[in-house]
Amino acid sequence: MKKTIMAFVFVMLTAFGSYAQCAMCRATLENNVSNGDIGIGASLNFGILYLFVMPYLIIGVVGYLWYRNSKANANKQQPRQRHTSW
């Protein structure tokens, strides 16, 4: 329980500093485009897609591990049945 609370506090504290990044990215992009360099726009788009995919990937991995663990626990709890030959 302590680890969960500490992780939540850590995430909340790091989230406050991330709100300021949009203005910085926009200013950098506008400055580079006005100078004729359009390559940074593709890199910025790739970064946005990376940030978009990561939460879904993490949720998918956690869900898969949870499913695999619950299936293993269910197999342990079921009594073994004897197979008899007639």
HELIX and SHEET records of a PDB file:
HELIX    1   1 LYS A    2  SER A   18  1                                  17    
HELIX    2   2 GLN A   21  SER A   34  1                                  14    
HELIX    3   3 GLY A   39  GLN A   77  1                                  39    
END                                                                             
